[in-house]
């Protein structure tokens, strides 16, 4: 999965128990939903390959839920968002 093909640069990321936060930069015309679904699919395949035992804990082979939440940064400085993401899982 190549983020550059979608015109996206991945920045910060962190996780909590049941979700992941990712900061990325994209061009205004980027098809974000297609990128997110492709990203989730590619990561799922890689994780299942690297950790085959994870399949035992999945429901119907689904690693991710089909849903996602996409928020824009608006006028917030990127540093505020990075600090928020860094505290996830603490």
PDB file of N, CA, C and O in Angstrom:
ATOM      1  N   UNK A   1       0.861  -1.175   0.000  1.00  0.00           N
ATOM      2  CA  UNK A   1       0.000   0.000   0.000  1.00  0.00           C
ATOM      3  C   UNK A   1       0.890   1.215   0.000  1.00  0.00           C
ATOM      4  O   UNK A   1       1.667   1.411   0.935  1.00  0.00           O
ATOM      5  N   UNK A   2       0.797   2.033  -1.022  1.00  0.00           N
ATOM      6  CA  UNK A   2       1.673   3.183  -1.163  1.00  0.00           C
ATOM      7  C   UNK A   2       0.889   4.470  -0.947  1.00  0.00           C
ATOM      8  O   UNK A   2       0.081   4.865  -1.787  1.00  0.00           O
ATOM      9  N   UNK A   3       1.136   5.122   0.191  1.00  0.00           N
ATOM     10  CA  UNK A   3       0.429   6.361   0.507  1.00  0.00           C
ATOM     11  C   UNK A   3       0.745   7.448  -0.510  1.00  0.00           C
ATOM     12  O   UNK A   3      -0.111   8.278  -0.818  1.00  0.00           O
ATOM     13  N   UNK A   4       1.963   7.450  -1.031  1.00  0.00           N
ATOM     14  CA  UNK A   4       2.336   8.473  -2.006  1.00  0.00           C
ATOM     15  C   UNK A   4       1.495   8.378  -3.271  1.00  0.00           C
ATOM     16  O   UNK A   4       1.222   9.389  -3.918  1.00  0.00           O
ATOM     17  N   UNK A   5       1.084   7.167  -3.623  1.00  0.00           N
ATOM     18  CA  UNK A   5       0.233   6.985  -4.801  1.00  0.00           C
ATOM     19  C   UNK A   5      -1.082   7.744  -4.636  1.00  0.00           C
ATOM     20  O   UNK A   5      -1.674   8.194  -5.617  1.00  0.00           O
ATOM     21  N   UNK A   6      -1.527   7.880  -3.411  1.00  0.00           N
ATOM     22  CA  UNK A   6      -2.755   8.605  -3.116  1.00  0.00           C
ATOM     23  C   UNK A   6      -2.496  10.087  -2.852  1.00  0.00           C
ATOM     24  O   UNK A   6      -3.439  10.847  -2.629  1.00  0.00           O
ATOM     25  N   UNK A   7      -1.232  10.505  -2.873  1.00  0.00           N
ATOM     26  CA  UNK A   7      -0.906  11.888  -2.578  1.00  0.00           C
ATOM     27  C   UNK A   7      -0.987  12.186  -1.089  1.00  0.00           C
ATOM     28  O   UNK A   7      -1.344  13.294  -0.689  1.00  0.00           O
ATOM     29  N   UNK A   8      -0.653  11.189  -0.268  1.00  0.00           N
ATOM     30  CA  UNK A   8      -0.780  11.318   1.180  1.00  0.00           C
ATOM     31  C   UNK A   8       0.579  11.075   1.837  1.00  0.00           C
ATOM     32  O   UNK A   8       1.337  10.195   1.428  1.00  0.00           O
ATOM     33  N   UNK A   9       0.864  11.870   2.857  1.00  0.00           N
ATOM     34  CA  UNK A   9       2.062  11.687   3.656  1.00  0.00           C
ATOM     35  C   UNK A   9       1.606  11.337   5.067  1.00  0.00           C
ATOM     36  O   UNK A   9       0.878  12.103   5.698  1.00  0.00           O
ATOM     37  N   UNK A  10       2.035  10.176   5.559  1.00  0.00           N
ATOM     38  CA  UNK A  10       1.680   9.760   6.907  1.00  0.00           C
ATOM     39  C   UNK A  10       2.592  10.450   7.912  1.00  0.00           C
ATOM     40  O   UNK A  10       3.804  10.532   7.718  1.00  0.00           O
ATOM     41  N   UNK A  11       1.987  10.945   8.992  1.00  0.00           N
ATOM     42  CA  UNK A  11       2.750  11.617  10.036  1.00  0.00           C
ATOM     43  C   UNK A  11       2.706  10.814  11.312  1.00  0.00           C
ATOM     44  O   UNK A  11       3.146   9.665  11.345  1.00  0.00           O
ATOM     45  N   UNK A  12       2.190  11.398  12.342  1.00  0.00           N
ATOM     46  CA  UNK A  12       2.108  10.751  13.654  1.00  0.00           C
ATOM     47  C   UNK A  12       1.037   9.662  13.667  1.00  0.00           C
ATOM     48  O   UNK A  12       0.056   9.711  12.925  1.00  0.00           O
ATOM     49  N   UNK A  13       1.262   8.681  14.539  1.00  0.00           N
ATOM     50  CA  UNK A  13       0.215   7.691  14.803  1.00  0.00           C
ATOM     51  C   UNK A  13       0.439   7.121  16.190  1.00  0.00           C
ATOM     52  O   UNK A  13       1.562   7.087  16.694  1.00  0.00           O
ATOM     53  N   UNK A  14      -0.644   6.679  16.794  1.00  0.00           N
ATOM     54  CA  UNK A  14      -0.599   6.025  18.086  1.00  0.00           C
ATOM     55  C   UNK A  14      -1.910   5.270  18.241  1.00  0.00           C
ATOM     56  O   UNK A  14      -2.821   5.431  17.429  1.00  0.00           O
ATOM     57  N   UNK A  15      -2.006   4.456  19.270  1.00  0.00           N
ATOM     58  CA  UNK A  15      -3.200   3.632  19.432  1.00  0.00           C
ATOM     59  C   UNK A  15      -3.628   3.615  20.883  1.00  0.00           C
ATOM     60  O   UNK A  15      -2.863   3.938  21.791  1.00  0.00           O
ATOM     61  N   UNK A  16      -4.862   3.232  21.067  1.00  0.00           N
ATOM     62  CA  UNK A  16      -5.395   2.938  22.380  1.00  0.00           C
ATOM     63  C   UNK A  16      -5.799   1.473  22.333  1.00  0.00           C
ATOM     64  O   UNK A  16      -5.402   0.762  21.410  1.00  0.00           O
ATOM     65  N   UNK A  17      -6.564   1.009  23.285  1.00  0.00           N
ATOM     66  CA  UNK A  17      -6.924  -0.409  23.335  1.00  0.00           C
ATOM     67  C   UNK A  17      -7.698  -0.850  22.096  1.00  0.00           C
ATOM     68  O   UNK A  17      -7.446  -1.927  21.556  1.00  0.00           O
ATOM     69  N   UNK A  18      -8.637  -0.023  21.646  1.00  0.00           N
ATOM     70  CA  UNK A  18      -9.521  -0.468  20.564  1.00  0.00           C
ATOM     71  C   UNK A  18      -9.592   0.478  19.373  1.00  0.00           C
ATOM     72  O   UNK A  18     -10.522   0.382  18.571  1.00  0.00           O
ATOM     73  N   UNK A  19      -8.645   1.378  19.239  1.00  0.00           N
ATOM     74  CA  UNK A  19      -8.650   2.249  18.067  1.00  0.00           C
ATOM     75  C   UNK A  19      -7.262   2.824  17.818  1.00  0.00           C
ATOM     76  O   UNK A  19      -6.381   2.777  18.676  1.00  0.00           O
ATOM     77  N   UNK A  20      -7.094   3.368  16.618  1.00  0.00           N
ATOM     78  CA  UNK A  20      -5.820   3.934  16.180  1.00  0.00           C
ATOM     79  C   UNK A  20      -6.063   5.368  15.737  1.00  0.00           C
ATOM     80  O   UNK A  20      -7.079   5.668  15.109  1.00  0.00           O
ATOM     81  N   UNK A  21      -5.131   6.251  16.065  1.00  0.00           N
ATOM     82  CA  UNK A  21      -5.163   7.629  15.581  1.00  0.00           C
ATOM     83  C   UNK A  21      -4.004   7.805  14.607  1.00  0.00           C
ATOM     84  O   UNK A  21      -2.875   7.409  14.900  1.00  0.00           O
ATOM     85  N   UNK A  22      -4.280   8.395  13.459  1.00  0.00           N
ATOM     86  CA  UNK A  22      -3.246   8.636  12.461  1.00  0.00           C
ATOM     87  C   UNK A  22      -3.388  10.075  11.979  1.00  0.00           C
ATOM     88  O   UNK A  22      -4.492  10.534  11.686  1.00  0.00           O
ATOM     89  N   UNK A  23      -2.271  10.775  11.899  1.00  0.00           N
ATOM     90  CA  UNK A  23      -2.257  12.112  11.301  1.00  0.00           C
ATOM     91  C   UNK A  23      -1.580  11.976   9.946  1.00  0.00           C
ATOM     92  O   UNK A  23      -0.487  11.418   9.843  1.00  0.00           O
ATOM     93  N   UNK A  24      -2.217  12.476   8.932  1.00  0.00           N
ATOM     94  CA  UNK A  24      -1.607  12.476   7.608  1.00  0.00           C
ATOM     95  C   UNK A  24      -1.961  13.765   6.900  1.00  0.00           C
ATOM     96  O   UNK A  24      -2.927  14.445   7.248  1.00  0.00           O
ATOM     97  N   UNK A  25      -1.163  14.085   5.903  1.00  0.00           N
ATOM     98  CA  UNK A  25      -1.417  15.260   5.065  1.00  0.00           C
ATOM     99  C   UNK A  25      -1.856  14.762   3.696  1.00  0.00           C
ATOM    100  O   UNK A  25      -1.293  13.814   3.149  1.00  0.00           O
ATOM    101  N   UNK A  26      -2.870  15.421   3.159  1.00  0.00           N
ATOM    102  CA  UNK A  26      -3.406  15.010   1.858  1.00  0.00           C
ATOM    103  C   UNK A  26      -3.762  16.237   1.039  1.00  0.00           C
ATOM    104  O   UNK A  26      -4.014  17.316   1.575  1.00  0.00           O
ATOM    105  N   UNK A  27      -3.776  16.048  -0.252  1.00  0.00           N
ATOM    106  CA  UNK A  27      -4.214  17.103  -1.158  1.00  0.00           C
ATOM    107  C   UNK A  27      -5.736  17.218  -1.083  1.00  0.00           C
ATOM    108  O   UNK A  27      -6.405  16.231  -0.777  1.00  0.00           O
ATOM    109  N   UNK A  28      -6.293  18.382  -1.351  1.00  0.00           N
ATOM    110  CA  UNK A  28      -7.752  18.553  -1.241  1.00  0.00           C
ATOM    111  C   UNK A  28      -8.571  17.573  -2.085  1.00  0.00           C
ATOM    112  O   UNK A  28      -9.689  17.221  -1.708  1.00  0.00           O
ATOM    113  N   UNK A  29      -8.036  17.135  -3.206  1.00  0.00           N
ATOM    114  CA  UNK A  29      -8.799  16.232  -4.079  1.00  0.00           C
ATOM    115  C   UNK A  29      -8.572  14.755  -3.787  1.00  0.00           C
ATOM    116  O   UNK A  29      -9.108  13.897  -4.490  1.00  0.00           O
ATOM    117  N   UNK A  30      -7.793  14.452  -2.771  1.00  0.00           N
ATOM    118  CA  UNK A  30      -7.513  13.056  -2.417  1.00  0.00           C
ATOM    119  C   UNK A  30      -8.801  12.348  -2.007  1.00  0.00           C
ATOM    120  O   UNK A  30      -9.613  12.895  -1.261  1.00  0.00           O
ATOM    121  N   UNK A  31      -8.975  11.133  -2.500  1.00  0.00           N
ATOM    122  CA  UNK A  31     -10.139  10.329  -2.123  1.00  0.00           C
ATOM    123  C   UNK A  31      -9.813   9.620  -0.811  1.00  0.00           C
ATOM    124  O   UNK A  31      -9.329   8.488  -0.794  1.00  0.00           O
ATOM    125  N   UNK A  32     -10.091  10.316   0.274  1.00  0.00           N
ATOM    126  CA  UNK A  32      -9.680   9.843   1.593  1.00  0.00           C
ATOM    127  C   UNK A  32     -10.301   8.508   1.977  1.00  0.00           C
ATOM    128  O   UNK A  32      -9.621   7.659   2.554  1.00  0.00           O
ATOM    129  N   UNK A  33     -11.568   8.306   1.670  1.00  0.00           N
ATOM    130  CA  UNK A  33     -12.201   7.041   2.062  1.00  0.00           C
ATOM    131  C   UNK A  33     -11.549   5.858   1.340  1.00  0.00           C
ATOM    132  O   UNK A  33     -11.388   4.792   1.936  1.00  0.00           O
ATOM    133  N   UNK A  34     -11.176   6.024   0.084  1.00  0.00           N
ATOM    134  CA  UNK A  34     -10.495   4.942  -0.631  1.00  0.00           C
ATOM    135  C   UNK A  34      -9.136   4.661  -0.018  1.00  0.00           C
ATOM    136  O   UNK A  34      -8.747   3.505   0.146  1.00  0.00           O
ATOM    137  N   UNK A  35      -8.415   5.722   0.321  1.00  0.00           N
ATOM    138  CA  UNK A  35      -7.110   5.538   0.948  1.00  0.00           C
ATOM    139  C   UNK A  35      -7.244   4.814   2.285  1.00  0.00           C
ATOM    140  O   UNK A  35      -6.512   3.859   2.546  1.00  0.00           O
ATOM    141  N   UNK A  36      -8.158   5.253   3.122  1.00  0.00           N
ATOM    142  CA  UNK A  36      -8.310   4.658   4.448  1.00  0.00           C
ATOM    143  C   UNK A  36      -8.668   3.178   4.334  1.00  0.00           C
ATOM    144  O   UNK A  36      -8.103   2.348   5.046  1.00  0.00           O
ATOM    145  N   UNK A  37      -9.590   2.845   3.455  1.00  0.00           N
ATOM    146  CA  UNK A  37      -9.962   1.431   3.280  1.00  0.00           C
ATOM    147  C   UNK A  37      -8.798   0.606   2.740  1.00  0.00           C
ATOM    148  O   UNK A  37      -8.598  -0.529   3.173  1.00  0.00           O
ATOM    149  N   UNK A  38      -8.025   1.155   1.801  1.00  0.00           N
ATOM    150  CA  UNK A  38      -6.862   0.442   1.271  1.00  0.00           C
ATOM    151  C   UNK A  38      -5.799   0.280   2.353  1.00  0.00           C
ATOM    152  O   UNK A  38      -5.166  -0.772   2.449  1.00  0.00           O
ATOM    153  N   UNK A  39      -5.603   1.303   3.158  1.00  0.00           N
ATOM    154  CA  UNK A  39      -4.628   1.270   4.249  1.00  0.00           C
ATOM    155  C   UNK A  39      -4.999   0.188   5.267  1.00  0.00           C
ATOM    156  O   UNK A  39      -4.156  -0.613   5.670  1.00  0.00           O
ATOM    157  N   UNK A  40      -6.263   0.176   5.672  1.00  0.00           N
ATOM    158  CA  UNK A  40      -6.717  -0.816   6.643  1.00  0.00           C
ATOM    159  C   UNK A  40      -6.575  -2.234   6.084  1.00  0.00           C
ATOM    160  O   UNK A  40      -6.171  -3.146   6.805  1.00  0.00           O
ATOM    161  N   UNK A  41      -6.897  -2.417   4.833  1.00  0.00           N
ATOM    162  CA  UNK A  41      -6.805  -3.732   4.211  1.00  0.00           C
ATOM    163  C   UNK A  41      -5.353  -4.209   4.147  1.00  0.00           C
ATOM    164  O   UNK A  41      -5.053  -5.356   4.480  1.00  0.00           O
ATOM    165  N   UNK A  42      -4.464  -3.326   3.718  1.00  0.00           N
ATOM    166  CA  UNK A  42      -3.048  -3.691   3.611  1.00  0.00           C
ATOM    167  C   UNK A  42      -2.451  -3.999   4.979  1.00  0.00           C
ATOM    168  O   UNK A  42      -1.714  -4.973   5.127  1.00  0.00           O
ATOM    169  N   UNK A  43      -2.760  -3.188   5.969  1.00  0.00           N
ATOM    170  CA  UNK A  43      -2.224  -3.413   7.316  1.00  0.00           C
ATOM    171  C   UNK A  43      -2.762  -4.706   7.908  1.00  0.00           C
ATOM    172  O   UNK A  43      -2.038  -5.424   8.597  1.00  0.00           O
ATOM    173  N   UNK A  44      -4.014  -5.004   7.645  1.00  0.00           N
ATOM    174  CA  UNK A  44      -4.610  -6.247   8.140  1.00  0.00           C
ATOM    175  C   UNK A  44      -3.861  -7.455   7.566  1.00  0.00           C
ATOM    176  O   UNK A  44      -3.524  -8.384   8.300  1.00  0.00           O
ATOM    177  N   UNK A  45      -3.606  -7.438   6.269  1.00  0.00           N
ATOM    178  CA  UNK A  45      -2.885  -8.549   5.639  1.00  0.00           C
ATOM    179  C   UNK A  45      -1.488  -8.705   6.230  1.00  0.00           C
ATOM    180  O   UNK A  45      -1.051  -9.820   6.516  1.00  0.00           O
ATOM    181  N   UNK A  46      -0.783  -7.575   6.415  1.00  0.00           N
ATOM    182  CA  UNK A  46       0.569  -7.636   6.965  1.00  0.00           C
ATOM    183  C   UNK A  46       0.584  -8.162   8.397  1.00  0.00           C
ATOM    184  O   UNK A  46       1.434  -8.979   8.752  1.00  0.00           O
ATOM    185  N   UNK A  47      -0.342  -7.700   9.207  1.00  0.00           N
ATOM    186  CA  UNK A  47      -0.396  -8.148  10.603  1.00  0.00           C
ATOM    187  C   UNK A  47      -0.746  -9.630  10.704  1.00  0.00           C
ATOM    188  O   UNK A  47      -0.172 -10.351  11.520  1.00  0.00           O
ATOM    189  N   UNK A  48      -1.682 -10.082   9.882  1.00  0.00           N
ATOM    190  CA  UNK A  48      -2.052 -11.503   9.903  1.00  0.00           C
ATOM    191  C   UNK A  48      -0.897 -12.383   9.432  1.00  0.00           C
ATOM    192  O   UNK A  48      -0.730 -13.506   9.907  1.00  0.00           O
ATOM    193  N   UNK A  49      -0.108 -11.870   8.502  1.00  0.00           N
ATOM    194  CA  UNK A  49       1.040 -12.622   8.017  1.00  0.00           C
ATOM    195  C   UNK A  49       2.140 -12.686   9.084  1.00  0.00           C
ATOM    196  O   UNK A  49       2.738 -13.738   9.309  1.00  0.00           O
ATOM    197  N   UNK A  50       2.395 -11.556   9.731  1.00  0.00           N
ATOM    198  CA  UNK A  50       3.451 -11.500  10.739  1.00  0.00           C
ATOM    199  C   UNK A  50       3.061 -12.203  12.041  1.00  0.00           C
ATOM    200  O   UNK A  50       3.907 -12.787  12.718  1.00  0.00           O
ATOM    201  N   UNK A  51       1.772 -12.139  12.384  1.00  0.00           N
ATOM    202  CA  UNK A  51       1.277 -12.736  13.627  1.00  0.00           C
ATOM    203  C   UNK A  51       0.100 -13.665  13.313  1.00  0.00           C
ATOM    204  O   UNK A  51      -1.043 -13.304  13.592  1.00  0.00           O
ATOM    205  N   UNK A  52       0.343 -14.836  12.746  1.00  0.00           N
ATOM    206  CA  UNK A  52      -0.746 -15.728  12.343  1.00  0.00           C
ATOM    207  C   UNK A  52      -1.669 -16.130  13.492  1.00  0.00           C
ATOM    208  O   UNK A  52      -2.843 -16.426  13.270  1.00  0.00           O
ATOM    209  N   UNK A  53      -1.146 -16.141  14.715  1.00  0.00           N
ATOM    210  CA  UNK A  53      -1.969 -16.521  15.864  1.00  0.00           C
ATOM    211  C   UNK A  53      -3.090 -15.527  16.119  1.00  0.00           C
ATOM    212  O   UNK A  53      -4.039 -15.837  16.839  1.00  0.00           O
ATOM    213  N   UNK A  54      -2.996 -14.344  15.542  1.00  0.00           N
ATOM    214  CA  UNK A  54      -4.034 -13.325  15.751  1.00  0.00           C
ATOM    215  C   UNK A  54      -5.371 -13.758  15.145  1.00  0.00           C
ATOM    216  O   UNK A  54      -6.429 -13.319  15.597  1.00  0.00           O
ATOM    217  N   UNK A  55      -5.325 -14.612  14.131  1.00  0.00           N
ATOM    218  CA  UNK A  55      -6.560 -15.071  13.478  1.00  0.00           C
ATOM    219  C   UNK A  55      -7.504 -15.757  14.452  1.00  0.00           C
ATOM    220  O   UNK A  55      -8.722 -15.720  14.273  1.00  0.00           O
ATOM    221  N   UNK A  56      -6.951 -16.380  15.476  1.00  0.00           N
ATOM    222  CA  UNK A  56      -7.773 -17.090  16.463  1.00  0.00           C
ATOM    223  C   UNK A  56      -8.658 -16.135  17.268  1.00  0.00           C
ATOM    224  O   UNK A  56      -9.684 -16.545  17.811  1.00  0.00           O
ATOM    225  N   UNK A  57      -8.268 -14.887  17.341  1.00  0.00           N
ATOM    226  CA  UNK A  57      -9.006 -13.917  18.147  1.00  0.00           C
ATOM    227  C   UNK A  57      -9.947 -13.043  17.317  1.00  0.00           C
ATOM    228  O   UNK A  57     -10.688 -12.230  17.869  1.00  0.00           O
ATOM    229  N   UNK A  58      -9.919 -13.208  16.006  1.00  0.00           N
ATOM    230  CA  UNK A  58     -10.737 -12.367  15.128  1.00  0.00           C
ATOM    231  C   UNK A  58     -12.118 -12.969  14.930  1.00  0.00           C
ATOM    232  O   UNK A  58     -12.320 -14.177  15.053  1.00  0.00           O
ATOM    233  N   UNK A  59     -13.053 -12.093  14.624  1.00  0.00           N
ATOM    234  CA  UNK A  59     -14.406 -12.524  14.313  1.00  0.00           C
ATOM    235  C   UNK A  59     -14.558 -12.495  12.801  1.00  0.00           C
ATOM    236  O   UNK A  59     -14.507 -11.425  12.194  1.00  0.00           O
ATOM    237  N   UNK A  60     -14.741 -13.639  12.194  1.00  0.00           N
ATOM    238  CA  UNK A  60     -14.906 -13.771  10.739  1.00  0.00           C
ATOM    239  C   UNK A  60     -13.749 -13.137   9.967  1.00  0.00           C
ATOM    240  O   UNK A  60     -13.971 -12.485   8.946  1.00  0.00           O
ATOM    241  N   UNK A  61     -12.537 -13.320  10.438  1.00  0.00           N
ATOM    242  CA  UNK A  61     -11.337 -12.814   9.763  1.00  0.00           C
ATOM    243  C   UNK A  61     -11.226 -11.280   9.744  1.00  0.00           C
ATOM    244  O   UNK A  61     -10.283 -10.740   9.164  1.00  0.00           O
ATOM    245  N   UNK A  62     -12.160 -10.592  10.359  1.00  0.00           N
ATOM    246  CA  UNK A  62     -12.149  -9.126  10.313  1.00  0.00           C
ATOM    247  C   UNK A  62     -11.200  -8.570  11.363  1.00  0.00           C
ATOM    248  O   UNK A  62     -11.410  -8.757  12.561  1.00  0.00           O
ATOM    249  N   UNK A  63     -10.152  -7.883  10.909  1.00  0.00           N
ATOM    250  CA  UNK A  63      -9.213  -7.256  11.832  1.00  0.00           C
ATOM    251  C   UNK A  63      -9.718  -5.885  12.263  1.00  0.00           C
ATOM    252  O   UNK A  63      -9.627  -5.524  13.437  1.00  0.00           O
ATOM    253  N   UNK A  64     -10.247  -5.127  11.319  1.00  0.00           N
ATOM    254  CA  UNK A  64     -10.782  -3.787  11.575  1.00  0.00           C
ATOM    255  C   UNK A  64     -12.295  -3.814  11.427  1.00  0.00           C
ATOM    256  O   UNK A  64     -12.844  -4.683  10.750  1.00  0.00           O
ATOM    257  N   UNK A  65     -12.963  -2.866  12.057  1.00  0.00           N
ATOM    258  CA  UNK A  65     -14.376  -2.671  11.745  1.00  0.00           C
ATOM    259  C   UNK A  65     -14.430  -1.940  10.402  1.00  0.00           C
ATOM    260  O   UNK A  65     -13.425  -1.391   9.949  1.00  0.00           O
ATOM    261  N   UNK A  66     -15.576  -1.934   9.783  1.00  0.00           N
ATOM    262  CA  UNK A  66     -15.704  -1.247   8.494  1.00  0.00           C
ATOM    263  C   UNK A  66     -15.783   0.266   8.658  1.00  0.00           C
ATOM    264  O   UNK A  66     -15.646   1.007   7.685  1.00  0.00           O
ATOM    265  N   UNK A  67     -15.999   0.715   9.865  1.00  0.00           N
ATOM    266  CA  UNK A  67     -16.167   2.150  10.081  1.00  0.00           C
ATOM    267  C   UNK A  67     -14.839   2.840  10.365  1.00  0.00           C
ATOM    268  O   UNK A  67     -13.845   2.203  10.716  1.00  0.00           O
ATOM    269  N   UNK A  68     -14.849   4.150  10.204  1.00  0.00           N
ATOM    270  CA  UNK A  68     -13.723   4.985  10.592  1.00  0.00           C
ATOM    271  C   UNK A  68     -14.250   6.398  10.804  1.00  0.00           C
ATOM    272  O   UNK A  68     -15.323   6.759  10.320  1.00  0.00           O
ATOM    273  N   UNK A  69     -13.483   7.180  11.528  1.00  0.00           N
ATOM    274  CA  UNK A  69     -13.828   8.568  11.779  1.00  0.00           C
ATOM    275  C   UNK A  69     -12.724   9.419  11.180  1.00  0.00           C
ATOM    276  O   UNK A  69     -11.549   9.230  11.494  1.00  0.00           O
ATOM    277  N   UNK A  70     -13.091  10.336  10.335  1.00  0.00           N
ATOM    278  CA  UNK A  70     -12.127  11.205   9.669  1.00  0.00           C
ATOM    279  C   UNK A  70     -12.415  12.638  10.070  1.00  0.00           C
ATOM    280  O   UNK A  70     -13.512  13.146   9.837  1.00  0.00           O
ATOM    281  N   UNK A  71     -11.432  13.292  10.674  1.00  0.00           N
ATOM    282  CA  UNK A  71     -11.582  14.670  11.111  1.00  0.00           C
ATOM    283  C   UNK A  71     -10.517  15.523  10.449  1.00  0.00           C
ATOM    284  O   UNK A  71      -9.392  15.070  10.238  1.00  0.00           O
ATOM    285  N   UNK A  72     -10.865  16.741  10.127  1.00  0.00           N
ATOM    286  CA  UNK A  72      -9.869  17.661   9.595  1.00  0.00           C
ATOM    287  C   UNK A  72      -9.304  18.489  10.734  1.00  0.00           C
ATOM    288  O   UNK A  72      -9.958  18.684  11.758  1.00  0.00           O
ATOM    289  N   UNK A  73      -8.109  18.966  10.550  1.00  0.00           N
ATOM    290  CA  UNK A  73      -7.440  19.722  11.603  1.00  0.00           C
ATOM    291  C   UNK A  73      -7.987  21.138  11.724  1.00  0.00           C
ATOM    292  O   UNK A  73      -7.814  21.787  12.756  1.00  0.00           O
ATOM    293  N   UNK A  74      -8.632  21.610  10.693  1.00  0.00           N
ATOM    294  CA  UNK A  74      -9.171  22.965  10.741  1.00  0.00           C
ATOM    295  C   UNK A  74      -8.089  23.970  11.037  1.00  0.00           C
ATOM    296  O   UNK A  74      -7.042  23.962  10.389  1.00  0.00           O
ATOM    297  N   UNK A  75      -8.322  24.839  12.006  1.00  0.00           N
ATOM    298  CA  UNK A  75      -7.357  25.866  12.338  1.00  0.00           C
ATOM    299  C   UNK A  75      -6.403  25.477  13.436  1.00  0.00           C
ATOM    300  O   UNK A  75      -5.560  26.284  13.829  1.00  0.00           O
ATOM    301  N   UNK A  76      -6.509  24.249  13.953  1.00  0.00           N
ATOM    302  CA  UNK A  76      -5.646  23.826  15.050  1.00  0.00           C
ATOM    303  C   UNK A  76      -4.206  23.657  14.569  1.00  0.00           C
ATOM    304  O   UNK A  76      -3.968  23.124  13.485  1.00  0.00           O
ATOM    305  N   UNK A  77      -3.265  24.105  15.364  1.00  0.00           N
ATOM    306  CA  UNK A  77      -1.861  23.842  15.008  1.00  0.00           C
ATOM    307  C   UNK A  77      -1.588  22.340  15.046  1.00  0.00           C
ATOM    308  O   UNK A  77      -2.100  21.637  15.918  1.00  0.00           O
ATOM    309  N   UNK A  78      -0.801  21.858  14.126  1.00  0.00           N
ATOM    310  CA  UNK A  78      -0.502  20.426  14.046  1.00  0.00           C
ATOM    311  C   UNK A  78       0.118  19.933  15.348  1.00  0.00           C
ATOM    312  O   UNK A  78      -0.095  18.780  15.723  1.00  0.00           O
ATOM    313  N   UNK A  79       0.859  20.753  16.030  1.00  0.00           N
ATOM    314  CA  UNK A  79       1.503  20.336  17.277  1.00  0.00           C
ATOM    315  C   UNK A  79       0.479  19.947  18.342  1.00  0.00           C
ATOM    316  O   UNK A  79       0.720  19.019  19.114  1.00  0.00           O
ATOM    317  N   UNK A  80      -0.649  20.633  18.396  1.00  0.00           N
ATOM    318  CA  UNK A  80      -1.703  20.299  19.358  1.00  0.00           C
ATOM    319  C   UNK A  80      -2.241  18.898  19.065  1.00  0.00           C
ATOM    320  O   UNK A  80      -2.476  18.110  19.982  1.00  0.00           O
ATOM    321  N   UNK A  81      -2.429  18.604  17.817  1.00  0.00           N
ATOM    322  CA  UNK A  81      -2.936  17.290  17.413  1.00  0.00           C
ATOM    323  C   UNK A  81      -1.899  16.212  17.704  1.00  0.00           C
ATOM    324  O   UNK A  81      -2.250  15.142  18.200  1.00  0.00           O
ATOM    325  N   UNK A  82      -0.636  16.473  17.409  1.00  0.00           N
ATOM    326  CA  UNK A  82       0.429  15.513  17.713  1.00  0.00           C
ATOM    327  C   UNK A  82       0.491  15.200  19.201  1.00  0.00           C
ATOM    328  O   UNK A  82       0.644  14.042  19.589  1.00  0.00           O
ATOM    329  N   UNK A  83       0.375  16.214  20.023  1.00  0.00           N
ATOM    330  CA  UNK A  83       0.407  15.997  21.479  1.00  0.00           C
ATOM    331  C   UNK A  83      -0.753  15.133  21.933  1.00  0.00           C
ATOM    332  O   UNK A  83      -0.589  14.266  22.791  1.00  0.00           O
ATOM    333  N   UNK A  84      -1.934  15.367  21.357  1.00  0.00           N
ATOM    334  CA  UNK A  84      -3.096  14.549  21.687  1.00  0.00           C
ATOM    335  C   UNK A  84      -2.838  13.089  21.328  1.00  0.00           C
ATOM    336  O   UNK A  84      -3.101  12.193  22.131  1.00  0.00           O
ATOM    337  N   UNK A  85      -2.327  12.850  20.131  1.00  0.00           N
ATOM    338  CA  UNK A  85      -2.083  11.479  19.675  1.00  0.00           C
ATOM    339  C   UNK A  85      -1.027  10.802  20.528  1.00  0.00           C
ATOM    340  O   UNK A  85      -1.150   9.617  20.840  1.00  0.00           O
ATOM    341  N   UNK A  86       0.009  11.537  20.909  1.00  0.00           N
ATOM    342  CA  UNK A  86       1.076  10.960  21.728  1.00  0.00           C
ATOM    343  C   UNK A  86       0.550  10.471  23.087  1.00  0.00           C
ATOM    344  O   UNK A  86       1.138   9.563  23.674  1.00  0.00           O
ATOM    345  N   UNK A  87      -0.527  11.046  23.589  1.00  0.00           N
ATOM    346  CA  UNK A  87      -1.041  10.645  24.894  1.00  0.00           C
ATOM    347  C   UNK A  87      -2.018   9.468  24.821  1.00  0.00           C
ATOM    348  O   UNK A  87      -2.458   8.979  25.862  1.00  0.00           O
ATOM    349  N   UNK A  88      -2.362   9.009  23.640  1.00  0.00           N
ATOM    350  CA  UNK A  88      -3.277   7.876  23.510  1.00  0.00           C
ATOM    351  C   UNK A  88      -2.634   6.629  24.080  1.00  0.00           C
ATOM    352  O   UNK A  88      -1.448   6.378  23.866  1.00  0.00           O
ATOM    353  N   UNK A  89      -3.405   5.859  24.795  1.00  0.00           N
ATOM    354  CA  UNK A  89      -2.909   4.612  25.374  1.00  0.00           C
ATOM    355  C   UNK A  89      -2.225   4.786  26.709  1.00  0.00           C
ATOM    356  O   UNK A  89      -1.830   3.803  27.335  1.00  0.00           O
ATOM    357  N   UNK A  90      -2.073   6.042  27.164  1.00  0.00           N
ATOM    358  CA  UNK A  90      -1.429   6.280  28.474  1.00  0.00           C
ATOM    359  C   UNK A  90      -2.373   5.952  29.601  1.00  0.00           C
ATOM    360  O   UNK A  90      -2.010   6.089  30.770  1.00  0.00           O
TER     361      UNK A  90
END
